[in-house]
Amino acid sequence: MQNEDDDKLNKLLARRGSIAERTKIAKELDDNRLQIAAPYSPQAKEELEKRRHERLLAAATGTIPEGTGTKHVTPGRGASEEITYVDTGRIDELRNLTTHNFDLAKLIRLCEELNICYNHECYLAVAMLTRAIVDHIPPVFGASTFSQVVNNCKGKSLKDSMKNLNNSLRAIADSHLHVHIRKKEVLPNRTQVSFSADLDVLLAEVVRLLK
């Protein structure tokens, strides 16, 4: 089966066969091979984008198209647990907190939507939602801005993680939020928006403070 799929990919990359035949091959390939073929084959790129769009639509209703390699999404509980940006256990910790000073409903929902977007490769939304979380939580730390949170952090490791969110994450998110349309664009990928570990450190600190 592996050799057969490799032959199909080689056929796509070499652009052999009719458009109809290449389109059929693209539909039969898995997402990883489509990702490889996309820069060389319009049919592969079109099929990959179609699958991403279908997944995003399905996530809103809690059902994932068959054959996509992802699990069922439960509405209100975030993305499938197969690929997550925010650890589902951390979200459960937030959900189980009892606090009279802060309503965590929006923070929890931001985390759930972040997982949905990450699982369905919506990396522009991932950058924007991660920044939204960072801007949402300063009052938990007794601050009005995240820069104040960073300045008041105790401990080098915690401060380094918060600095990374405040500097690198914010710069990347701003570039996608505020840069005007240009003649040519390069879209973000999973590597560019990988702030999951630093975000978990931040959320863990929120849990600690509100226990």
C-alpha positions in Angstrom: 0.0 0.0 0.0 2.9 2.3 0.8 4.5 1.8 -2.6 1.2 2.3 -4.3 0.7 5.6 -2.5 4.2 6.6 -3.4 3.6 5.9 -7.0 0.4 8.1 -6.9 2.4 10.9 -5.3 5.2 10.6 -7.9 2.5 10.7 -10.6 1.1 13.9 -9.1 4.5 15.5 -8.8 5.4 14.7 -12.3 2.0 15.9 -13.5 1.5 12.8 -15.5 -2.0 11.8 -16.7 -5.0 13.9 -17.4 -6.4 16.6 -15.0 -9.3 14.2 -14.1 -6.9 11.4 -13.3 -4.6 13.6 -11.2 -7.6 15.0 -9.3 -8.8 11.4 -8.6 -5.3 10.5 -7.3 -5.2 13.6 -5.1 -8.5 12.6 -3.5 -7.1 9.2 -2.7 -3.9 10.4 -1.0 -3.7 11.1 2.7 -3.1 14.6 4.1 0.6 14.2 4.6 1.3 13.2 1.0 -1.1 15.9 -0.2 1.0 18.5 1.8 4.1 17.3 0.0 2.4 17.4 -3.4 0.5 20.7 -3.0 3.4 23.0 -4.2 3.7 21.0 -7.4 0.1 20.0 -8.2 -2.9 22.4 -8.4 -5.1 19.3 -7.9 -3.4 18.3 -4.7 -3.5 21.9 -3.4 -7.1 22.2 -4.2 -8.0 18.9 -2.5 -6.0 19.8 0.6 -7.7 23.2 1.0 -11.1 21.5 0.4 -10.4 19.0 3.2 -9.3 21.8 5.6 -12.5 23.7 4.8 -14.7 20.7 5.4 -13.0 20.0 8.7 -13.5 23.6 9.9 -17.2 23.5 9.0 -17.6 20.1 10.6 -16.0 21.3 13.8 -18.8 23.8 14.3 -21.4 21.0 14.3 -19.3 18.4 16.2 -18.9 16.0 13.4 -15.7 15.2 11.4 -15.8 14.0 7.8 -14.9 10.3 7.5 -11.4 9.5 6.3 -9.8 12.7 7.7 -7.8 10.9 10.4 -9.4 13.0 13.2 -11.8 12.1 16.0 -15.2 13.3 16.9 -15.5 16.8 18.3 -18.0 17.4 21.1 -19.6 20.8 20.9 -18.6 23.0 23.9 -15.7 20.7 24.8 -13.2 21.9 22.3 -11.3 20.2 19.5 -10.6 16.5 19.2 -8.0 15.2 21.6 -5.8 13.9 18.8 -4.0 17.1 18.2 -4.4 19.8 20.8 -2.7 23.2 21.4 -4.0 23.6 25.0 -3.8 20.3 27.0 -7.4 19.1 27.6 -6.4 18.3 31.2 -5.5 21.9 31.7 -8.8 23.0 30.4 -10.5 20.7 32.8 -8.5 22.3 35.7 -9.8 25.7 34.6 -13.3 24.3 34.3 -13.2 22.8 37.8 -12.0 26.0 39.5 -14.5 27.8 41.8 -13.8 31.6 42.0 -16.1 34.5 42.8 -13.8 37.1 41.4 -13.5 36.0 37.8 -15.8 34.3 35.4 -13.6 31.8 33.4 -16.2 31.0 30.8 -14.6 33.1 28.1 -11.1 31.9 28.9 -12.2 28.3 28.7 -14.0 28.9 25.4 -11.0 30.6 24.0 -8.9 27.6 24.8 -11.5 25.2 23.3 -11.7 27.3 20.1 -7.9 27.4 19.9 -7.8 23.6 19.9 -10.4 23.4 17.2 -8.4 25.9 15.0 -5.1 24.1 15.7 -6.5 20.7 14.9 -7.9 22.0 11.6 -4.7 23.9 10.6 -6.2 27.4 10.9 -2.9 28.9 11.9 -3.9 32.5 11.4 -6.7 32.0 13.9 -4.3 30.1 16.3 -2.0 33.1 16.5 -4.9 35.5 17.1 -6.6 33.4 19.7 -3.4 32.8 21.6 -2.8 36.5 21.7 -6.5 37.0 22.8 -5.9 34.7 25.8 -2.7 36.6 26.7 -4.6 39.9 26.7 -7.6 38.4 28.6 -5.9 37.2 31.8 -3.9 40.1 33.3 -6.6 40.9 36.0 -6.0 37.4 37.5 -2.5 38.6 38.2 -3.7 42.0 39.6 -2.5 43.7 36.4 -4.2 45.7 33.6 -1.7 44.7 30.8 0.3 41.6 30.1 3.5 43.7 30.1 2.8 44.3 33.8 2.3 40.6 34.3 5.7 39.9 32.8 7.4 42.6 34.9 5.9 41.3 38.2 6.8 37.6 37.5 8.8 35.8 40.2 11.3 33.3 39.0 13.5 33.3 35.9 11.8 30.3 34.1 8.3 31.7 34.5 9.5 35.2 33.4 11.2 33.8 30.3 8.0 32.0 29.2 6.0 35.1 29.8 8.5 37.3 27.9 8.3 34.9 24.9 4.5 35.3 24.9 4.7 39.0 25.2 7.4 39.6 22.6 7.5 36.8 20.0 3.9 35.7 20.1 2.6 39.3 20.1 4.8 40.3 17.2 3.7 37.3 15.1 0.0 37.8 15.9 0.3 41.5 15.1 1.8 40.8 11.8 -1.2 38.7 10.8 -3.8 41.0 12.4 -2.5 44.4 11.1 -0.5 44.0 8.0 -2.4 45.1 4.9 -3.0 42.9 1.9 0.2 42.6 -0.3 1.1 41.4 -3.7 2.5 38.2 -2.3 1.9 36.4 1.0 3.4 33.5 2.9 0.9 31.9 5.3 1.9 30.8 8.8 2.5 27.1 9.5 2.4 25.0 12.7 6.0 25.8 13.6 5.4 29.6 13.4 2.6 29.5 15.9 4.1 27.0 18.3 3.7 28.7 21.7 1.8 25.9 23.3 4.4 25.2 26.1 4.6 28.9 27.1 0.9 29.2 27.1 0.5 26.1 29.3 2.9 27.7 31.8 0.7 30.8 31.8 -2.5 28.8 32.3 -0.9 26.7 35.0 -0.1 29.9 36.9 -3.7 31.0 36.5 -4.9 27.7 38.0 -2.4 28.1 40.9 -3.5 31.6 41.7 -7.2 30.8 41.6 -7.1 27.5 43.6 
